[in-house]
């Protein structure tokens, strides 16, 4: 038979296979294969591998793929490589022979082989690692439109693998793969739009690409879509919709979604409030190593919310998260060491963890570290260091630090004495409802320190602190009584 006739047999075999008449299709394929038709030989190998014609034989499959490969049929050459990786054809193949077939297929321009060859050089698998050669083969495959390779190039550009970060190039390759329907590229493209990396920031575009990935079943995309609904980014804000998407991802073990779902249950957003459900989802994410969930689970144990109270369990989970660099957990672990809760009491250990968190700009840790320096606990006593850390936390709006910084200015401890600065910081904290600062501000008004003297203003601030149950000698002293008396007289005069 001539080549045209053999091609016709193959076409007939394809039509028979489509109506699941595999026996007749096999017979036609075998006839063409025995006449040396490479495509028929390649296809015949799969009939033997899958046993579709009633005869399963890996040995026969490899034999026919080899015949096609020797004729330069690239798909068959790559298939021999696949056989080696799957442990088929051990009599015919070894590592060197199989890798040689992979190379031949790649050189012929078979994109799948080019990508796989890139992976080998990327990971140092079967060959010495060489990222320049890896990138070359990824590029070859990508240029042919192979979506997986295009996504890989996007990832390389975004993460700065092989060269400096290039978000614009990352977006270019993600877009090419995403338009082919590659769901991982669609998700990555959505993230780029969400963060404005390599493209003009657009929550609407982010949502569009997340949805496309969701439609193909990408679990992570469900989580990201939930985040958009949670925050009202690119879609109308809806905690219920957020929970719906978080649940879908959480049920497939997405740790970020499990953490987010736990937060929804903890705060009663989009669901009936339940510490028990919150702790359950935190636990699932924490066991996967999610640092945020480990910290939140520690908080549940610390306060006995949704779970039996245990400082030991709290400290255990704080430790796990803290070692991953979670600043909140580092601060919380510092508290445990400071108070000896679940761990042996140690101011030195407390300071160690407070410092780690404070350097990550955790305001609570900065305040706590300031307190340690102020009192000389776990560190050499230093009002200067105390004021420095109070200042950092105060500038973040942390009321307790604002009050303490105000006190440093009032007393001239670690900073130049200034009633005006003291009042400024007391007022910032007082306006946030911090009772200690309200009381201190009241005293400044009473004495006329840093502000114009006013017993009326003094009483107003004393009263705010007292209504919160704040305990201070000032609120049970003649000072308070005098201010109240003057206030009451003014009311009577009116």
N, C-alpha and C positions, 0 to 999 in steps of 0.2 A: 504493500500500500504506500501511496505517496503521502507527503506531509499534510496535504489538504484533506485527504480521506481520513487520516488519523485524527485530525482536528475535528472532523465531523463526528467520528465515533465518540470523542470526548464530549462534544456538545450533546449528543444523544444520551450519554451516560449521566450527564448533569441533569437533564430533564427527567430521566427515570428516577434519579435520587430524590428530586424534588417531590415526586409522588410516592416516595418511600419504597420503590421497587429496587431494593438494594442488590438483590441477586442478579438481575439483568444488568444493572449499572456496573456491578463488579466485573461481569463477564466482558463487557465492552471495554472497560478500563484495562483489564488484563491483556486483552488482545492488542490494544494500542501500546501498552507498556512493553510487551514482548517484541514489538516492532521497533522499540527504541524511542518512543515518544516520551520526552522528559516530564512533561506536565502530568501525563497519565501515570508514569512511574511514581511521581510524588504523591498523587492522589491515591494510588493503589496502596501505598504504605499505610495510609490512615484506615483503609478498609481492613487491613490485617491487624492494625493496632486496636481498632474498636470492635472487631469481630462482627461487622455489619453484614457480611456475606455468609455468616455461619462458621467462619474459620478465624480464630484469633491466634495471632503469632507475632510476638515482638521481633523475633528473629527475621521473619519474612518482611516485616515492616521496615526494619533497618536495612535489609538487603536492597529493597526497592528505592528507598531514599538515597542510598549510596549510589545506585546506578544513575539516578537523576542528578545527584550532586556532581558526579564525575563528568556529566555533560555540561556542567556550569550552571545548573538551575539553582539560583540563589536561595529560594525558599527551602529547598531540600538541603542545601549546605547548612543553613541555619538550623534546620530540623535535626540534623545529626548532632549539632552542639546541644540542642535541647535533650536529645536522647542521652548524651553523656551526663548531663546534669541530673537527669531523672534515673540514672543507673541502668539504662537500657543499652543493649548492644555491647556489653563488656568485652566480647570476643573480637569485635571489630574496632572498638574505640578505646583510646587512652587520652590522657589530658592533652598531650601535645597534638595528637591527630584531631581531636575535637576542636581545640582552639584554632588550629589551622583552618578548619572548615568555617568557623565563625569569622575569621579574618577574611577569607575568600568572599563570603557573602557580603560582608561590610564593604569590601573594595568594589564589589559589583553595584553598590548603591542600594542594597536592601536596608531600608531605614531601621527596621526592628533590630537587625544585626548590628548596625552602626551604634544604636543606642546602647545595646547590651555590651558591646566592645568598650564603649565609653565608661560604662559602669565598672568593667573589669579594671581598667586603668585608674579609675577614680578611687576604688576601694582596695587596690593592690591585690586583686583576686586573679590567680593564675599567672599574673605578670607582676613585674615591679611597679609600684605605684608611680604614676606620672600624671599629674592633674592637667598639664598642658595638653597632652595627648587625649586625655579624657574629654576636655572641653572641645577639642577639634572634632571628635566623633559625635559628641552631642550636637554640635553645630551642624554637621553634615546631615544628621537625621532630622533636626529641626527645620532646616532649609527645604527638606522634601515634604514638609507639612506633617511630620509625625508629632501628634499632640503631646505625647508623654515627654518627648525630648524638648519641645517648646516650653512646656511647664518647667522642666528641669533647668533650662537656661534662665527662665524667669526667676526661679528660686536662687540660682547662682548669683544673678545680678542683685537681687533684693538683699541677700544675706552677705554679699561681699566675698563669696567663695571664688578663689583663683585670682581675684582682682578687687579693687575698691568698689564699694556699693554704687549702684547705678539704678535708681528707682525708675527712671524713664524707660530704660531698656527692659527692666523687669516687667513693667506694665505692657510694653510692646509684645513680649513673648507670651505673657499670660493671656493677653487679648486674643492672640492667634489661636492658642489652644482652647480658650473659653468659647470662641465662636464655633469651634468644632464639636462643642458639647462636652469637653473634658471637665468633669465636675470639680476636680481639685483646683484647676486653673480658674474656674468660675468663682470658687470660694476665695482664692488668693486675690483675684481681681476685686472682688467685693471689699476685702480688707484694705486694699490699696485706696479705693475710693473712700472708705470709712475714715482712714487716717490722713488722706490727702498726700499720699506718697507716690510721686511720679505722675500724678494727675491732679486736676483741680478737685479739691475736697467736695464730696457730694454724698450725703446720706441716702438720697433717693437712688443714685446709681448703685451704691453699696447694696441697698435692699433688693434692687432689681437682680443683681448677680447672685446674691444669697438665695433668692427665690429659685433661680434657675438651677442652682446646685441642689436645693431642697427637692425640687421636682425629680431629680435623679437619685434621690435617697441619700445624699451626703449628710451624715449625722452632725458633723461640726457646724454645717450651715444652719441647721435647726437652732443650735445654740446662739449663733451670731444674730439670727433673725429675732430670737427672743430678746437679746440685748437691745436691739433697735426698738422693739415695742416697749420694753421696760423704761427706756429713756426718751421715747417719743422722737426718735431720730429717723427721718425719712418716711415715717408712718405716724398716724395718730397715736399718742401715748395710751397704752392699755396694759395694766398689770395682768389682766385675765389672759390676753393674747400672749403676753410674755411667758406666763406660766404654762400655757398650752405648748409653746415651742420648747421651753426648757424641759418639760416632762418627756416630750418625744426623744430629745437627745439624752436626757438623764437615764431613761429606761434602756438605752443602748450603751450605758456606762461612760458617757462623756463627763469627765470630772468637773469641768467648768460649769456645765449645766446643772450638775448635782449640787455644786456649791451655790449657784444662783437660785436654784429651787429651794434650797435650805434657807436662804436669806428671805425669800418670799414667805415661807411658812413662819419664820422667826418673827417677821414684822407684820404678818397678816396682809400681805399685798397680793391681791388677785386670788387669794384662797382664804379659808377660815384660819385664823391664827392658831398655830400649834407648835409649841416647843418640841414636842415628841417627834413630829414629822421633820422639823428642822434638824434635830439631832440625827435622825435616821439618814437624811441625805448628806449631812456633813460627814457622817461616818463613812458612807460609801465613797465619797470623793477623797476623804482623808486617807483611806486605805489604799488609794491609788497614788498617794504621794502629793496631792494638791495642798500646797502650803497654806493657802487662804482657808481651806476647809479644816485643816489641822488646827489652825489658830482658833477658828470659830467653834470647833468641837471642844477645844480646851476651855473656851469661855463658857460653854454649856456645862461642862463638868465643874468648873470653878464656882458657878452660881447655882448649880443643881437645877438647871432648866431643861426639862424634857428628858432628863437622865439622872441617875442617882448621883448626888453631890460627892465629888472626890477631888481633893487638891492634888493627890498623887497622879490621877489620870489627867487632870488639867495640865500639870507640869510636864507630864510625858508628851502630850500632844503639842504643847508650846515648844518644847525642846526640838521636836521633829521639824516644826515649821521654822523655828529660829535658825536651825542649822542650814536651812535652805535660803536664809537671808530675808525672811519675812519680818519686817520691822515691827509690826504690831505684836507678833509673837515674841520677839526679842524683848520688847518693853514689858509684856505680860510675864515673861519668864523672870525678868528682873524683879518684878513685884513679888513673885513667889519666893525668890531668894531673899529679898529684903525682909519679908514677913515670916520666912520659914514655913511656907505653906506647900506641903507636898515634897519639899526638899529640905536639906539641912540649911538652917539660917546662915546666911553669909552676905555681909554688906559688900565684900570684895567681888563676889560673883554677881551680885545685883548690879554693881557699877559696871562690870564688864559687859553685861547684856544691855544696860541702859545706854552705854556709849555706842554700841553697835547700832542700836535703833536711832539714837540721837543723830548720828552721822548720816543716817538716811532721812533726816528731817522729821522724825516722828516727834510731834510736839509733846505728847504725854511723857515720853522718855527724856526729852530735853528738860522738862519741868522736874522730873524725878531726879535726874542727874544733878540739876541745880540744888535740889534739897540736900543731896548727899554731900556736895561741896560745902553748902552752907553750914551743915552740922558736922562735917568731918567724919562721915560714915563711909568706910571703904576706900577713902581717899584722904590726902592731906587737906585739912580745912583751908578753904579759900573763898572769901566773899567775892573776890574778883571773878573766879571761875563760876561761882554760883550766879552772879549777875549776868555773866556772858550767856549762860545756858537759859536763864529766865528770859533774857532779851530775845533769843532765837524763837522760843516757844510763844512769847508774847506777840511777836510780829506776825505769827500765824493765827492770831486771834484767840489763843488759849487762855481762858479767863483766869485760871489758877496761877498761871505764870505771870499774867499782867498784874495780879494782886501782889504777888511776891516781889516782882520787879519794883512796883510802886513802893513797897516797904523798904527795899534796898535804897531807893532814892530818899525816902523819908528819913532813914537813919544814916545815910551816907556810908553804906556798907558795900564796898566793891565798886562804887561809882561816886562821883562828886555829889555831895548832898544838895538836894533841890526839892523844895516843897512843890514847886510848879510841876516838875516831872512826876513826882509822886502822885499828885492829883490827877494828872493826865492818865496815868496807867490805872489808878484806882477807878477812875470814871469809866474807862473802857471795859473793865471787868464788871463793874457795878451795873452798867447798862445791859450786860448779858445775864443779869440776875445772880451774880456771884455774891453771896451774902457777906462774906468776910470783907470784900472790897466795899460793899455798901456801908458797912459799919465804919471802916477806915475813912471813907470819903465823908461820912457824916461828922467824924471827929475833926477832919480838916476844916470843914465848914464851921464847926463850933469854935475852933481856935483861930480861924482866919489864916490858915497856913496854906499858901499857894493859891488861895481864892479869897474873894471878899467875904468877910465874916458874916455868917447868917445862921442864927439858931433855927430859923424856919426851914432852911434847906437841910441843916443838920438833922432836924427831927424827921423830915421826909425820908432821908436815907436810912436813919436808924430804924424807922418804922418798917421799911421794906425788909431789912435784915431780920428784924424781930418776927415779922409775919412768916418768915421761912423757918422759924424755930432756931435761929442762930444763937449760940450761947457765947456771950461775952460779958465781962464785968461792966463794960460801958453801958450795956442795955439794962443793967440793974443798978446803975449808979446815979448820983445826983446830977450828973451831966445830962443823962437822958431825961430825967424828971424835969430839969429846968427847961430843956428844949420843948418838951411836951407842954409844960405850963405856958410858955410863951406862945406856942402854936394855938393852944386852947383859948388864950386871952384874945388873940387876933380874930378867932372865929366868933367869939362872943361880941367883940367890937363891931363886927360886920352885921 
